[in-house]
Amino acid sequence: MLLAALSPDPGELPALAAALADRLDWNWILDRARSHKVAALLAARLDYLEDGLLPNRVRDTVRTVRREARERATWAQRTLQQVARALAARSVPFLVLKGSVLAEHVYGDPALRPFHDVDLVVPVPRLDEAEAALVSLGYRFYCPPAFVFDWVPPAVRPSGALDAPVPEGVARLLYRTHHFHFQYVPPRCDERLPVELHWHVAQPPVLPVPPAALWERATPTVVAGLPMQTLDAEATLVYVALHAMKDGRADFRLLHLCDIAWLVARDRSRDGWERAMALAAAWRTHHHLARGVEAARRLFRLPSAAAPPPPGLVAPLLQSCFRLSGDPVGGGPGHGPLGRFTREVLAEALWDLSLGRPPRRAGRRVLATARVRLARWGLLPGRA
């Protein structure tokens, strides 16, 4: 029911809702939608169902979610308008990415696709001017202590470090060395959204191309009523798939696969898919694109003509990862004889392998342990 409500084509939703009305656990559906950041899209789809298919309490929740989504979308647009004008006043070029563009041009309604910050890319030489523009609007640089102390071994981490303020100079150095954007937040009680000021869209090991490669794919658009630039269609799909898949199964959200599914549904031509794959190969992210599109295609039942499934062992690995997680929406059955920690780390290791990269050290240990246990229980083919 949840996946049907999120699909680019909701045609089967009314019949499914009528057939399952008495058996649906609405608390489960709404909780999963919130945790996977798709509550606004779900609420919009449910709001059009006939009276009687939704319990009154669910109908009230749907209307509340829709109202909150519209309010947040209004503030998101105002944030982008203010920041865009401040950057234009200093003649700082920028690319607007992800939520702002997807909500308006892919989902067709800023209230359907929530986002919690405005993502902008500026050229590295103009970064200081862009920061000055944000400061002029009342924004301040922010770095969560947890980000800084991720780089400090726990054995030497000061007591209470995760709650302590971080010196801005240290934070900036770590961001510039290990990250790809600064975060700016508005004053307290200000309804505007935070702004992520990017000089790239991923760490070099994840996306091994210079920032200039992004600007080569810039194309004009109109967002929030203002002319600006964003990535072209192929680069947008490659970037969205990279964002959906790069952080591992623990950070998996249905919203990110929805983005892929809606982008693929918008352009089902074979030529568009081939251009996107050629770009992904040039950017060395073809695994992320193939796996992300395949996962979205299977979950949302997209036609496969425009996006052939990836070859080899990778697709079964990704399916195994979802099975170990319980199900791709979360909240599946118990963890079985492997135990929760083993299943979680094993799922992460399979996620890494499905993207063609070696699993982290803990994942390699768990893979070896799981293999021994499965062999002992006679669950590996050809083994006692």
N, C-alpha and C positions, 0 to 999 in steps of 0.2 A: 504493500500500500504506500509506504513512504517513497520507495523508488519510483513508483508510477506517478506519484504527485510531483516529483522533481524532474521527470523526463522532459526533454524538449517538446515531445508530442504527448500531451496528457489525454489522448483520446480514450484510453481504456480506463481512466480513473473513475468516471461516474458508475460504469457497470461494476467495476471492482468494489467500489464503496458500497453499492447496494447489495452485492453478494456477500460481503464480509461484515456488514454493519454490526451484527450481533456478536461477532467474535473478535473485534478489534480492541486491543489494549491501547487506548488513546494516550494514557500517561506515558507508555513506552515510546509511542510515536513522537509525541511532543518533546520528551526528554532527549531522544536521539536527534531530533531536528535542531534543538538548541545547541547540543554539544558539537554537532557537525556544521553549525553556522548556516543552516538552511531553513530556519524557522520562518523567515519572511516569505520565501518562495512557497513553502508548504502552506502557510496561512492564506496566501493569495489564491492558490489553487483550491483549497478547501472552501473558501468563501463563496465560490461559484457553484458549489454542490447544492442540490435541491434541499429544501427544508425537510427535516425528518431523517436525513442521513447522518446528521451530526447531533450528538446530545447538546442540550442547551449550554452546559458548562463549557464544552469544547467550542461551540460557536462564540461564546463570550471571549474565550482565550484567543481565538483566531482574530477577532476584531481588535482586541488589545494589541496583539502582535503587529497587526497591519498599521494601526495608528502610530505605534512607536517607530515602526520602520519608515513611515512617511516623514515623521519628525526628524529622524536621524538623516534621512536622505536630503532633507532641506538644509540642514546644517552642513552636510558634506559638500553640497553645491556651493554654499556661501563660503566655506573654507577655501575651496578650489578657486573661486572667483577672486577672493581677496589676495591669495598667494600669487595667482597668475598675474594680476595687475601689478603687484609689488615687484615681481621679477621683470615684467615688461618695462616698468619705469626705469629699471637699471639696465635694460637691454640684455638680460641674461636669458639665453636660450634654454629650453627645458623640454623634456618628454614626460608626458603623463602616462602612468602605467596602471594596469590591473583594474582594481575595483571601480574607479571613476569611469573608465572607458567601457569596461564590460557591462556595468549596470545600465548605461545609457544606450549603447550601440549593439549589444548582444542580447541582453535580457529585455531591452525595450522599455524599462521602467526603473528609475534609480531606487525605488522602494523594494524591488524584488531581490536585488543582490547587495547584501550588506557589506560594508567594509569599515574598518575601525581606524584607518589612517589614510592620508593622501600620499601616494607614492610618486615622486618626481625624480628624474635623472637630469643632472646638470653637468657640463664639462668640468673636468678637474680644475683647470685654470680659473674658472668662474665660481668656484665653491665658496670662497670668502664673501663675494658679493651676494650670493644666494643666501648665505647665513645672515648677512646684515639685513637683507630684505625681511627674513622671518623675525629677526629681533625687533625690527621696526614695527611689526604687527603685534608685539607683545609675547612672542614665543620665546622659549628658553631651551637651551641644550639639556638633554636628559640622558642619563646612562644608568640602567638598573644595576645595583651592586652585584647581583648574581652574574651578570655578563662579565664583569671584570674578574671576579674571583673564580670563574670557570677556568681561568688560566693559571690559578694558584693551587698547588697540591693541597688536599685537605689537611695533611700532617703539619703544614707550616702556615695554614690559614689562620689569621687572628680570630680570637673568640668574638662572636657577634658580628663577623665581617659582613655577612649577607644583609645586615640591617644598617650598616654604616654608610654615610655619604661617601662618594668616590670623588677624589680630586679631578677636576675637569681635564687637566693636562694629561693625567694618566689615562683617563677614559678615551680621550681623543687619539692618543698614541695607539692604544689597543684597537680602536675602531679602524684607524687608517692601516694598521698592520694586518689585522686578522678579519676585518669585516668589509662591508661595501656600502654602508650608509650611516648617516647620523640621524638621530631621532630628536625632533623638536616637539615640545608640548605647549599648549596654551595655558594661560593662568588658571588657577583654581576657579571653579564655578563658571568657566567659559565653555559654551556649548560647541565651539569649533572643534574640529577633529585634530589629532596630532598629525605631524607631517614627517615623513621619512625622506630625507634628502640624500639621494643616491649619487654615487659616481660610477657605480656598476650595479648589476642585478644579482650577482652571486660571487662567492669566493673563486679565485683563479683555478683551484683544483676541480671545482664543479663546472665552471664555465670558462675554459681556457682560451678566451678571446679578449682582445683589448676593448676598452670602452668605445673606441672609434667604430667598432663593428656594429654597435647598437645604432649609432648616428647614421650609419649608411642605410639603415632600414627605416629611417624616420619618414613619416607621411603626415600631411595635414589632416586635421579633424576639427570638429566643434564639440566641446564638452561644457556643460553648464552654461551654454549660450555664448561661449567665447571661443575664438579661433586659437588653436594650439597644435602641438605635434604629439604623435604617439608612434608606436611601432606598427609596421604594416601587418597585413593579415597573417602572413606566414610566420613572421617573427613573433607576433602575439601568441600564436598557437604553440610555437616552440618554447617560449618563455613560460606560458601558463602550465604546460606539461612539466617543464623543469621544476617549477615552483611546487607543483602537486606531488612530485615523486622524490625530490632530492632529500627531504628531511627525515625519511624513514617512516616505517609503519606506525610508530608511536605518535607521530604528528599528522597521521592521515585524517583528512576531513572530506566528507562528501561534497562540500562546497567546491573544492578544487577539482574534483572529477566532474561536477556539474559544469564548471567553466569549460572544461575540455569538451564535454558532450554537446553543450550548446554551440561552441565554436565549430565543431565538426558538423553539426546538423545545419548550421548556417551555410556552409560551403561543402557540398557533398561531391564536388567534381574530382575526378581522378587527377587532373592537372594540379589542382590546389594542394592535394595530398602529396604529390610527387615533389612539388616545389618546397613544401614544408619539410619533407624528409631530406631533400638536398641541403637545405639550410641547416637542419639539425646535424647532419653529417659534417658540414663545414665547421659548425660550432662544437662538434664532438659531444652532442647531447642526444644523438639519435636513439639511444637506449631509453632515455627518459620519455621521449616523444612516443616511441612505439609501445612501451609498456603502459604509459598513461592513457593513450587512445584505446588500447586493447582493453584495459580495465573499465574505462568509461563505456566502451561499446558493449561489453558483456553485461554490466550492471544495468544500463539503460536501454538495452536491446536496439542499439543503433545498427543500421545496415552496414555490412562489412565491405561493400564495393569500393568505397572511397578510402578505407583504412584497413588494408589486409592485416591479419594477425601476424605478430612477430614470429620468426622462424625458430626452430631448435627447442632447447629445453627451457627457455626463459619464461614463456607463458605458463607452463605447468608449475614452475617455481613460484610465480606470483599468485597463482590460484592456491597453492599449498600455504603460502603466507596468510591469505585471507582465511583459509580453513583453520589454521592454527590459532588465529585471532578469535575464533568463534564464528564470526561472519563479518563482512565488510562494513556493516553498519554498527557493529559493537554489540556487546551484551549477549554473546552466544552461550552455549551450554558450558558445563564445567571443564576444567583444564585437563582431566584425565590423568593417567599414570605418570606423565612427564613432569607434572607439577607446574604451578603458575609461572615461576621465574624462568624455568627452562623453556616453556612454551613461548613466553614473551621474547626472550633473547633469541630463540631459534627462529621465530617469525621475523625479527629484525635481520638476522643473518640471511634468511632466504630473500628478504627484500633487497639487501645489498647484492646478493648473487644475481638476482633477476635483472639488476641494472649493470651487470658486468663488472662489478667492483668487489674486491675482497672484503669479507665481513670483518668487523672490528674484533679485537683480541678476545673479548668475552664471548662473542658470537662463534669464533673458531673453537673455543673450548666447549661450548654447549653443543655445537654440531658433532664434535667427537664423542661427547658423553651420550647424546641422543642416539647416535649410531650404535654404540655399544649396547645401550638398553634395548633398542628396537631389535637388534640381532639376538639378544638374550631371550626376548619374548617371541622370537620367530616371526617378526613382522617385516623383516627385510627379505626380498625374494632370493631364494637359493642359499639362505643362511639358517643355521640351526638356532 
